[in-house]
C-alpha cells in the first residue's frame, strides 16, 4: 500500500536529518578553536583596549550570540530551538551579518551552477554511454571511450586549474574568477544573463567534462551487459531496427540504475562546490564554507552543514518517491 511505502521512507528521512544535524552540532565543539576568544583577540589586535570587566561582559555576550552559553546539553537544546526558527546567529568573520542571510546570498550561486552541471553531465553521459555500449564494435565508439578513460583519472583540481590557465589566463576568453562583473546590478536583461553565463562557463564545463566521462563509462558497462540479454537477441532476430532497439529497449532499461546514481551525484553537490568555487573564485557555498572553517566560525559552519544535509536528504527522498515511476518492478507497497 501507499502508506507502507511512504511512511518508512519519510521516517528514514527525518532520522537522517536528526543524526546529521546532531553530528554537525558536536563536531565543531570538539575542535581546539574557540570562536569567542578568537573574536576578542581580533578586536584587541586592532589596538582596542579592553579592561578585564569589559572582556568578561563581551565574552558572555558572544557566548550568547554563538550559542555557547550553558552546559553542552543546554547548548544542544538551544541549537534545535534556534534551528526551527531559522536562526543560526551572527557570523564571526562577517559580524554582525546573520548566518541565514549569508547562506541566502550564496546558495543560489551554488545550486544554480552545480545542479545544471550535474543534470547536463548525467543526461549527456548516459546518451553517449548508451550509444557507445550498443555500438561498441564501431571505431568511433572506442575512440569516445578512450577519451573518457583518459579524462576520468585526472584529479578535478588539476583539470580545473588547466582549464582556468588555458582559457582565462593565456587565451583570455573568459574571466579569471568571480560570478559577475564588478559594479553590475542583477537584472533580467539579456546583457546580465550573458555575463552570468560567461563567468559560470569555465566552472560549469570543468565539472561537466569529468561528469560526462564518469557517467559514460558507467553507462557503457551497464549497456554492454544488457545487449547480451535474450530480449535484445530476439529483437534483432525479429528485424527491428538497431536504432529502435538501442533507444527504446537497451538504453531505457539501462537508465534505471542511473537514476540512483543521479541521486548520489546530487548528494555530492556541496562537496564539489568547495573545490570548484575556490579554484574559480566563484561566490557560493563552497567559498563561504572555506572562510567559515578558516576563521573558526561555528555558526556559519553549522548553518551551511545543516542546510546541506536538509537539502540533499530532501532531494534523495524525492528521487526515492519517484523511483517507482521509472521502474515498474518497484511499487508503492
TORZA-587616 format. One record per residue (C-alpha): z negated, y negated, x negated; residue in one letter; residue number from 1. Coordinates in pm, 1 decimal. Example, Ala and Ser with C-alpha at 12.3 -4.5 7.8 and 13.67 -1.06 7.14 Angstrom:
<rs>
+----------+----------+----------+------+-----+
:        w :        v :        u : rest :  nr :
+----------+----------+----------+------+-----+
:   -780.0 :    450.0 :  -1230.0 :    A :   1 :
:   -714.0 :    106.0 :  -1367.0 :    S :   2 :
+----------+----------+----------+------+-----+
</rs>
This chain:
<rs>
+----------+----------+----------+------+-----+
:        w :        v :        u : rest :  nr :
+----------+----------+----------+------+-----+
:      0.0 :      0.0 :      0.0 :    X :   1 :
:     42.9 :   -364.7 :    -98.1 :    X :   2 :
:   -332.2 :   -421.6 :   -134.3 :    X :   3 :
:   -371.6 :   -126.3 :   -370.0 :    X :   4 :
:   -104.0 :   -276.4 :   -594.9 :    X :   5 :
:   -209.0 :   -641.5 :   -584.8 :    X :   6 :
:   -589.4 :   -628.7 :   -592.3 :    X :   7 :
:   -630.0 :   -423.0 :   -916.2 :    X :   8 :
:   -383.2 :   -646.4 :  -1097.8 :    X :   9 :
:   -546.6 :   -964.4 :   -974.1 :    X :  10 :
:   -891.0 :   -835.9 :  -1079.2 :    X :  11 :
:   -748.6 :   -745.6 :  -1419.8 :    X :  12 :
:   -601.1 :  -1095.7 :  -1441.5 :    X :  13 :
:   -943.5 :  -1253.2 :  -1373.5 :    X :  14 :
:  -1112.2 :  -1019.1 :  -1623.4 :    X :  15 :
:   -863.9 :  -1108.0 :  -1898.4 :    X :  16 :
:   -922.6 :  -1479.9 :  -1840.8 :    X :  17 :
:  -1301.3 :  -1433.8 :  -1836.0 :    X :  18 :
:  -1309.4 :  -1233.1 :  -2160.2 :    X :  19 :
:  -1056.4 :  -1460.6 :  -2331.3 :    X :  20 :
:  -1237.1 :  -1782.0 :  -2239.4 :    X :  21 :
:  -1570.7 :  -1629.8 :  -2343.6 :    X :  22 :
:  -1429.0 :  -1546.1 :  -2686.6 :    X :  23 :
:  -1288.7 :  -1899.1 :  -2709.8 :    X :  24 :
:  -1637.0 :  -2036.7 :  -2644.4 :    X :  25 :
:  -1818.6 :  -1828.7 :  -2906.5 :    X :  26 :
:  -1570.5 :  -1821.8 :  -3197.0 :    X :  27 :
:  -1585.4 :  -2195.9 :  -3286.9 :    X :  28 :
:  -1966.5 :  -2183.6 :  -3276.8 :    X :  29 :
:  -1970.4 :  -1915.9 :  -3547.1 :    X :  30 :
:  -1773.4 :  -2135.6 :  -3786.9 :    X :  31 :
:  -1955.3 :  -2340.6 :  -4054.1 :    X :  32 :
:  -1804.6 :  -2666.8 :  -3925.1 :    X :  33 :
:  -2043.1 :  -2897.5 :  -3736.7 :    X :  34 :
:  -1832.0 :  -3147.2 :  -3538.2 :    X :  35 :
:  -2129.4 :  -3376.2 :  -3471.1 :    X :  36 :
:  -2224.1 :  -3413.0 :  -3837.4 :    X :  37 :
:  -1858.5 :  -3445.3 :  -3928.6 :    X :  38 :
:  -1819.6 :  -3733.4 :  -3683.7 :    X :  39 :
:  -2128.4 :  -3910.3 :  -3818.6 :    X :  40 :
:  -2012.4 :  -3859.8 :  -4178.1 :    X :  41 :
:  -1673.1 :  -4008.7 :  -4090.1 :    X :  42 :
:  -1839.7 :  -4316.6 :  -3941.5 :    X :  43 :
:  -2067.6 :  -4362.9 :  -4245.0 :    X :  44 :
:  -1774.8 :  -4322.8 :  -4485.7 :    X :  45 :
:  -1613.7 :  -4621.7 :  -4319.0 :    X :  46 :
:  -1900.6 :  -4833.3 :  -4452.8 :    X :  47 :
:  -2103.9 :  -4849.1 :  -4132.9 :    X :  48 :
:  -2478.9 :  -4841.3 :  -4197.9 :    X :  49 :
:  -2683.0 :  -4629.6 :  -3958.1 :    X :  50 :
:  -3061.7 :  -4613.9 :  -3969.4 :    X :  51 :
:  -3228.5 :  -4276.4 :  -3905.6 :    X :  52 :
:  -3313.7 :  -4363.5 :  -3544.4 :    X :  53 :
:  -2953.7 :  -4462.0 :  -3470.3 :    X :  54 :
:  -2831.7 :  -4139.7 :  -3632.3 :    X :  55 :
:  -3068.6 :  -3937.2 :  -3414.2 :    X :  56 :
:  -2955.1 :  -4112.7 :  -3097.7 :    X :  57 :
:  -2589.8 :  -4071.4 :  -3192.2 :    X :  58 :
:  -2646.6 :  -3701.9 :  -3266.2 :    X :  59 :
:  -2791.4 :  -3645.8 :  -2919.8 :    X :  60 :
:  -2507.9 :  -3838.0 :  -2754.6 :    X :  61 :
:  -2240.0 :  -3648.2 :  -2946.2 :    X :  62 :
:  -2401.2 :  -3312.0 :  -2867.4 :    X :  63 :
:  -2388.9 :  -3404.6 :  -2500.9 :    X :  64 :
:  -2023.0 :  -3507.6 :  -2526.7 :    X :  65 :
:  -1920.7 :  -3192.2 :  -2714.5 :    X :  66 :
:  -2123.3 :  -2952.7 :  -2500.8 :    X :  67 :
:  -2354.0 :  -2856.2 :  -2788.1 :    X :  68 :
:  -2681.3 :  -2957.6 :  -2628.9 :    X :  69 :
:  -2938.0 :  -2692.4 :  -2539.3 :    X :  70 :
:  -2950.4 :  -2319.5 :  -2615.4 :    X :  71 :
:  -2637.6 :  -2110.0 :  -2659.8 :    X :  72 :
:  -2672.8 :  -1971.3 :  -2306.7 :    X :  73 :
:  -2712.6 :  -2321.6 :  -2161.3 :    X :  74 :
:  -2404.2 :  -2434.8 :  -2352.9 :    X :  75 :
:  -2212.7 :  -2133.6 :  -2215.8 :    X :  76 :
:  -2307.8 :  -2205.6 :  -1853.9 :    X :  77 :
:  -2231.9 :  -2575.2 :  -1900.6 :    X :  78 :
:  -1894.8 :  -2485.4 :  -2050.7 :    X :  79 :
:  -1792.9 :  -2291.0 :  -1739.2 :    X :  80 :
:  -1916.4 :  -2570.9 :  -1511.3 :    X :  81 :
:  -1706.8 :  -2824.4 :  -1702.6 :    X :  82 :
:  -1410.1 :  -2585.8 :  -1710.9 :    X :  83 :
:  -1399.5 :  -2560.8 :  -1330.0 :    X :  84 :
:  -1398.5 :  -2939.5 :  -1318.8 :    X :  85 :
:  -1113.2 :  -2956.0 :  -1571.0 :    X :  86 :
:  -1339.5 :  -3142.7 :  -1813.3 :    X :  87 :
:  -1322.2 :  -3036.8 :  -2178.8 :    X :  88 :
:  -1489.6 :  -3354.9 :  -2300.4 :    X :  89 :
:  -1353.2 :  -3607.1 :  -2551.6 :    X :  90 :
:  -1151.6 :  -3519.9 :  -2859.1 :    X :  91 :
:  -1308.5 :  -3562.4 :  -3202.2 :    X :  92 :
:  -1010.3 :  -3675.5 :  -3408.3 :    X :  93 :
:   -868.9 :  -3887.5 :  -3121.1 :    X :  94 :
:  -1205.9 :  -4011.3 :  -2993.1 :    X :  95 :
:  -1269.5 :  -4110.9 :  -2716.1 :    X :  96 :
:   -947.6 :  -3980.0 :  -2551.4 :    X :  97 :
:  -1025.5 :  -3685.7 :  -2317.5 :    X :  98 :
:   -901.9 :  -3346.4 :  -2430.2 :    X :  99 :
:   -728.0 :  -3283.0 :  -2098.8 :    X : 100 :
:   -515.1 :  -3596.6 :  -2148.0 :    X : 101 :
:   -408.0 :  -3490.6 :  -2497.7 :    X : 102 :
:   -315.2 :  -3146.5 :  -2366.1 :    X : 103 :
:   -130.7 :  -3301.6 :  -2072.4 :    X : 104 :
:     75.3 :  -3516.8 :  -2311.7 :    X : 105 :
:    158.4 :  -3228.2 :  -2547.5 :    X : 106 :
:    202.2 :  -2935.0 :  -2308.3 :    X : 107 :
:    542.2 :  -3036.6 :  -2159.9 :    X : 108 :
:    697.1 :  -3051.9 :  -2509.1 :    X : 109 :
:    582.7 :  -2701.1 :  -2599.4 :    X : 110 :
:    651.8 :  -2538.9 :  -2262.8 :    X : 111 :
:    994.9 :  -2700.1 :  -2238.1 :    X : 112 :
:   1104.2 :  -2606.2 :  -2590.4 :    X : 113 :
:    967.7 :  -2252.7 :  -2611.6 :    X : 114 :
:   1039.7 :  -2149.1 :  -2253.6 :    X : 115 :
:   1405.4 :  -2247.5 :  -2286.7 :    X : 116 :
:   1441.3 :  -2079.2 :  -2627.7 :    X : 117 :
:   1265.7 :  -1760.9 :  -2509.7 :    X : 118 :
:   1473.8 :  -1721.1 :  -2193.8 :    X : 119 :
:   1805.2 :  -1805.3 :  -2361.6 :    X : 120 :
:   1745.8 :  -1572.4 :  -2657.5 :    X : 121 :
:   1637.2 :  -1296.3 :  -2415.4 :    X : 122 :
:   1946.4 :  -1332.6 :  -2195.1 :    X : 123 :
:   2198.6 :  -1369.8 :  -2478.6 :    X : 124 :
:   2032.9 :  -1098.7 :  -2689.0 :    X : 125 :
:   2035.5 :   -848.0 :  -2402.2 :    X : 126 :
:   2400.2 :   -912.5 :  -2316.9 :    X : 127 :
:   2513.3 :   -886.3 :  -2679.6 :    X : 128 :
:   2286.5 :   -587.7 :  -2745.5 :    X : 129 :
:   2415.6 :   -406.6 :  -2439.3 :    X : 130 :
:   2778.0 :   -466.1 :  -2535.9 :    X : 131 :
:   2716.3 :   -364.8 :  -2899.4 :    X : 132 :
:   2533.7 :    -48.9 :  -2790.6 :    X : 133 :
:   2804.4 :     56.8 :  -2546.2 :    X : 134 :
:   3098.7 :    -21.9 :  -2774.3 :    X : 135 :
:   2929.7 :     83.8 :  -3098.6 :    X : 136 :
:   3244.6 :    263.1 :  -3218.1 :    X : 137 :
:   3421.0 :    -73.6 :  -3243.8 :    X : 138 :
:   3426.8 :   -259.1 :  -3575.2 :    X : 139 :
:   3324.5 :   -595.6 :  -3425.5 :    X : 140 :
:   3017.8 :   -433.8 :  -3266.7 :    X : 141 :
:   2898.6 :   -303.6 :  -3603.0 :    X : 142 :
:   2958.1 :   -644.1 :  -3760.6 :    X : 143 :
:   2742.0 :   -807.5 :  -3492.7 :    X : 144 :
:   2461.3 :   -558.8 :  -3551.0 :    X : 145 :
:   2491.4 :   -606.8 :  -3925.4 :    X : 146 :
:   2442.0 :   -981.5 :  -3882.5 :    X : 147 :
:   2136.5 :   -915.2 :  -3664.0 :    X : 148 :
:   1994.7 :   -672.4 :  -3922.7 :    X : 149 :
:   2038.1 :   -938.1 :  -4192.9 :    X : 150 :
:   1871.5 :  -1218.3 :  -3992.1 :    X : 151 :
:   1582.2 :  -1026.6 :  -3836.0 :    X : 152 :
:   1369.3 :   -962.6 :  -4151.8 :    X : 153 :
:   1378.0 :  -1329.3 :  -4258.0 :    X : 154 :
:   1032.5 :  -1489.8 :  -4207.3 :    X : 155 :
:   1055.8 :  -1755.9 :  -3939.8 :    X : 156 :
:    909.3 :  -2037.1 :  -4151.4 :    X : 157 :
:   1166.4 :  -1968.3 :  -4426.0 :    X : 158 :
:   1452.1 :  -1960.9 :  -4176.4 :    X : 159 :
:   1330.0 :  -2280.7 :  -4007.3 :    X : 160 :
:   1299.7 :  -2462.2 :  -4341.3 :    X : 161 :
:   1654.0 :  -2357.7 :  -4440.8 :    X : 162 :
:   1793.1 :  -2493.3 :  -4113.2 :    X : 163 :
:   1592.9 :  -2815.0 :  -4148.5 :    X : 164 :
:   1705.5 :  -2876.7 :  -4508.4 :    X : 165 :
:   2073.5 :  -2796.2 :  -4444.7 :    X : 166 :
:   2133.7 :  -2970.5 :  -4113.5 :    X : 167 :
:   1880.8 :  -3255.1 :  -4126.5 :    X : 168 :
:   1839.0 :  -3340.6 :  -4496.9 :    X : 169 :
:   2173.8 :  -3250.3 :  -4656.2 :    X : 170 :
:   2424.9 :  -3289.2 :  -4372.0 :    X : 171 :
:   2210.5 :  -3540.1 :  -4178.1 :    X : 172 :
:   2347.4 :  -3419.5 :  -3845.0 :    X : 173 :
:   2003.7 :  -3410.2 :  -3683.2 :    X : 174 :
:   1672.4 :  -3595.4 :  -3732.5 :    X : 175 :
:   1416.9 :  -3455.4 :  -3977.5 :    X : 176 :
:   1138.8 :  -3443.4 :  -3719.9 :    X : 177 :
:    980.1 :  -3580.5 :  -3407.4 :    X : 178 :
:   1051.3 :  -3539.3 :  -3039.6 :    X : 179 :
:   1238.0 :  -3861.9 :  -2963.9 :    X : 180 :
:   1330.9 :  -4188.3 :  -3137.9 :    X : 181 :
:   1052.1 :  -4437.4 :  -3206.7 :    X : 182 :
:   1034.6 :  -4713.8 :  -2950.0 :    X : 183 :
:   1242.1 :  -4532.0 :  -2687.5 :    X : 184 :
:   1081.5 :  -4515.4 :  -2344.0 :    X : 185 :
:   1111.8 :  -4191.5 :  -2145.4 :    X : 186 :
:   1358.7 :  -4213.5 :  -1855.8 :    X : 187 :
:   1610.3 :  -4004.5 :  -1664.6 :    X : 188 :
:   1905.4 :  -4178.4 :  -1828.2 :    X : 189 :
:   2180.7 :  -3978.2 :  -1996.1 :    X : 190 :
:   2109.8 :  -4150.1 :  -2330.6 :    X : 191 :
:   1744.0 :  -4041.5 :  -2328.8 :    X : 192 :
:   1829.8 :  -3683.5 :  -2229.6 :    X : 193 :
:   2085.7 :  -3658.0 :  -2511.0 :    X : 194 :
:   1831.2 :  -3794.4 :  -2760.4 :    X : 195 :
:   1575.9 :  -3538.3 :  -2644.4 :    X : 196 :
:   1831.4 :  -3262.0 :  -2693.2 :    X : 197 :
:   1927.2 :  -3393.5 :  -3038.9 :    X : 198 :
:   1565.6 :  -3387.9 :  -3156.3 :    X : 199 :
:   1495.4 :  -3047.4 :  -2997.7 :    X : 200 :
:   1817.4 :  -2878.5 :  -3113.8 :    X : 201 :
:   1703.1 :  -2757.5 :  -3458.2 :    X : 202 :
:   1367.7 :  -2608.0 :  -3348.9 :    X : 203 :
:   1541.8 :  -2461.1 :  -3043.2 :    X : 204 :
:   1827.4 :  -2299.3 :  -3234.9 :    X : 205 :
:   1597.0 :  -2169.7 :  -3511.4 :    X : 206 :
:   1387.7 :  -1975.9 :  -3258.0 :    X : 207 :
:   1689.1 :  -1865.2 :  -3057.3 :    X : 208 :
:   1877.4 :  -1713.3 :  -3351.3 :    X : 209 :
:   1584.0 :  -1498.1 :  -3460.4 :    X : 210 :
:   1500.8 :  -1413.3 :  -3099.1 :    X : 211 :
:   1858.7 :  -1305.2 :  -3028.5 :    X : 212 :
:   1862.5 :  -1085.1 :  -3340.0 :    X : 213 :
:   1542.6 :   -905.4 :  -3234.2 :    X : 214 :
:   1648.2 :   -861.9 :  -2870.3 :    X : 215 :
:   1999.1 :   -749.6 :  -2969.0 :    X : 216 :
:   1869.2 :   -467.2 :  -3187.5 :    X : 217 :
:   1612.7 :   -356.6 :  -2929.4 :    X : 218 :
:   1871.9 :   -354.1 :  -2651.0 :    X : 219 :
:   2122.4 :   -169.1 :  -2866.8 :    X : 220 :
:   1874.5 :    111.8 :  -2929.8 :    X : 221 :
:   1796.8 :    142.3 :  -2557.4 :    X : 222 :
:   2166.0 :    145.3 :  -2462.2 :    X : 223 :
:   2251.2 :    399.3 :  -2732.5 :    X : 224 :
:   2013.4 :    643.4 :  -2558.4 :    X : 225 :
:   2135.1 :    564.9 :  -2205.9 :    X : 226 :
:   2504.2 :    623.5 :  -2288.6 :    X : 227 :
:   2410.5 :    986.6 :  -2363.3 :    X : 228 :
:   2276.4 :   1039.4 :  -2011.1 :    X : 229 :
:   2461.7 :   1267.3 :  -1770.0 :    X : 230 :
:   2536.6 :    995.8 :  -1513.9 :    X : 231 :
:   2730.8 :    797.7 :  -1777.0 :    X : 232 :
:   2930.3 :   1108.5 :  -1873.1 :    X : 233 :
:   3011.6 :   1174.2 :  -1507.4 :    X : 234 :
:   3114.3 :    810.5 :  -1455.9 :    X : 235 :
:   3354.4 :    830.0 :  -1749.5 :    X : 236 :
:   3493.1 :   1160.0 :  -1625.9 :    X : 237 :
:   3543.8 :   1005.8 :  -1281.2 :    X : 238 :
:   3776.1 :    745.9 :  -1424.5 :    X : 239 :
:   3550.8 :    444.8 :  -1370.3 :    X : 240 :
:   3645.0 :    152.5 :  -1592.5 :    X : 241 :
:   3435.2 :    113.0 :  -1907.4 :    X : 242 :
:   3352.3 :   -247.0 :  -1823.1 :    X : 243 :
:   3202.0 :   -143.3 :  -1489.6 :    X : 244 :
:   3008.2 :    143.3 :  -1647.9 :    X : 245 :
:   2873.1 :    -88.4 :  -1917.6 :    X : 246 :
:   2751.4 :   -371.3 :  -1695.9 :    X : 247 :
:   2678.7 :   -203.8 :  -1362.4 :    X : 248 :
:   2514.8 :    117.1 :  -1485.4 :    X : 249 :
:   2421.1 :    115.9 :  -1853.1 :    X : 250 :
:   2305.9 :   -241.3 :  -1919.7 :    X : 251 :
:   2146.2 :   -266.7 :  -1576.9 :    X : 252 :
:   1927.1 :     39.0 :  -1645.8 :    X : 253 :
:   1850.7 :    -76.9 :  -1999.6 :    X : 254 :
:   1718.1 :   -410.4 :  -1865.6 :    X : 255 :
:   1407.1 :   -252.1 :  -1712.2 :    X : 256 :
:   1200.5 :   -217.3 :  -2034.0 :    X : 257 :
:   1335.3 :   -552.7 :  -2147.8 :    X : 258 :
:   1163.8 :   -722.7 :  -1854.7 :    X : 259 :
:    833.3 :   -606.1 :  -2002.3 :    X : 260 :
:    944.1 :   -735.1 :  -2341.9 :    X : 261 :
:   1013.9 :  -1073.2 :  -2182.1 :    X : 262 :
:    654.9 :  -1092.1 :  -2055.9 :    X : 263 :
:    527.7 :  -1004.9 :  -2404.5 :    X : 264 :
:    758.8 :  -1267.1 :  -2558.2 :    X : 265 :
:    626.7 :  -1534.5 :  -2322.7 :    X : 266 :
:    279.3 :  -1436.5 :  -2435.7 :    X : 267 :
:    373.5 :  -1540.6 :  -2788.7 :    X : 268 :
:    488.5 :  -1888.8 :  -2686.0 :    X : 269 :
:    182.0 :  -2076.7 :  -2808.5 :    X : 270 :
:    151.5 :  -1880.7 :  -3133.6 :    X : 271 :
:    517.4 :  -1952.5 :  -3206.7 :    X : 272 :
:    467.4 :  -2318.8 :  -3128.0 :    X : 273 :
:    227.6 :  -2363.7 :  -3419.0 :    X : 274 :
:    479.0 :  -2288.7 :  -3698.1 :    X : 275 :
:    777.2 :  -2440.6 :  -3517.0 :    X : 276 :
:    611.2 :  -2772.4 :  -3443.4 :    X : 277 :
:    460.1 :  -2807.3 :  -3790.8 :    X : 278 :
:    792.4 :  -2738.3 :  -3967.4 :    X : 279 :
:    990.9 :  -2973.3 :  -3743.3 :    X : 280 :
:    706.9 :  -3224.5 :  -3680.6 :    X : 281 :
:    757.9 :  -3164.0 :  -3310.4 :    X : 282 :
:    495.1 :  -3323.6 :  -3078.5 :    X : 283 :
:    344.9 :  -3031.5 :  -2889.2 :    X : 284 :
:     51.9 :  -2794.7 :  -2854.5 :    X : 285 :
:    108.6 :  -2640.6 :  -3197.2 :    X : 286 :
:     72.5 :  -2972.9 :  -3379.0 :    X : 287 :
:   -225.7 :  -3061.9 :  -3161.8 :    X : 288 :
:   -394.1 :  -2728.7 :  -3237.2 :    X : 289 :
:   -335.4 :  -2769.9 :  -3610.8 :    X : 290 :
:   -503.4 :  -3112.5 :  -3608.1 :    X : 291 :
:   -789.6 :  -2975.1 :  -3398.9 :    X : 292 :
:   -855.4 :  -2691.8 :  -3646.0 :    X : 293 :
:   -824.5 :  -2924.3 :  -3947.4 :    X : 294 :
:  -1082.5 :  -3165.8 :  -3804.1 :    X : 295 :
:  -1313.4 :  -2904.9 :  -3650.7 :    X : 296 :
:  -1256.9 :  -3046.6 :  -3301.7 :    X : 297 :
:  -1443.4 :  -2790.1 :  -3087.6 :    X : 298 :
:  -1348.8 :  -2942.8 :  -2754.6 :    X : 299 :
:   -978.8 :  -2962.5 :  -2835.3 :    X : 300 :
:   -965.2 :  -2610.4 :  -2980.8 :    X : 301 :
:  -1136.9 :  -2464.3 :  -2674.8 :    X : 302 :
:   -923.1 :  -2670.9 :  -2439.2 :    X : 303 :
:   -592.6 :  -2561.1 :  -2595.9 :    X : 304 :
:   -700.7 :  -2196.7 :  -2621.4 :    X : 305 :
:   -826.8 :  -2191.3 :  -2261.9 :    X : 306 :
:   -508.4 :  -2344.2 :  -2121.2 :    X : 307 :
:   -303.9 :  -2098.1 :  -2329.8 :    X : 308 :
:   -499.3 :  -1797.1 :  -2200.9 :    X : 309 :
:   -470.9 :  -1905.8 :  -1838.1 :    X : 310 :
:   -100.1 :  -1989.3 :  -1869.8 :    X : 311 :
:      0.4 :  -1668.8 :  -2048.2 :    X : 312 :
:   -212.4 :  -1448.6 :  -1819.8 :    X : 313 :
:    -61.5 :  -1614.3 :  -1512.2 :    X : 314 :
:    294.2 :  -1557.5 :  -1632.9 :    X : 315 :
:    228.0 :  -1190.9 :  -1715.1 :    X : 316 :
:     68.9 :  -1146.1 :  -1370.2 :    X : 317 :
:    380.7 :  -1291.9 :  -1205.7 :    X : 318 :
:    607.8 :  -1058.2 :  -1405.4 :    X : 319 :
:    383.4 :   -764.5 :  -1316.2 :    X : 320 :
:    400.3 :   -850.1 :   -945.1 :    X : 321 :
:    778.6 :   -895.3 :   -955.0 :    X : 322 :
:    845.7 :   -578.5 :  -1158.0 :    X : 323 :
:    892.8 :   -352.3 :   -850.2 :    X : 324 :
:   1187.1 :   -573.3 :   -754.4 :    X : 325 :
:   1358.8 :   -480.5 :  -1083.6 :    X : 326 :
:   1258.5 :   -114.6 :  -1098.0 :    X : 327 :
:   1298.2 :     82.5 :   -772.3 :    X : 328 :
:   1077.7 :    360.4 :   -916.3 :    X : 329 :
:    777.0 :    126.3 :   -900.5 :    X : 330 :
:    646.8 :     46.9 :   -555.0 :    X : 331 :
:    372.0 :   -173.8 :   -413.8 :    X : 332 :
:    135.3 :    116.2 :   -364.6 :    X : 333 :
+----------+----------+----------+------+-----+
</rs>
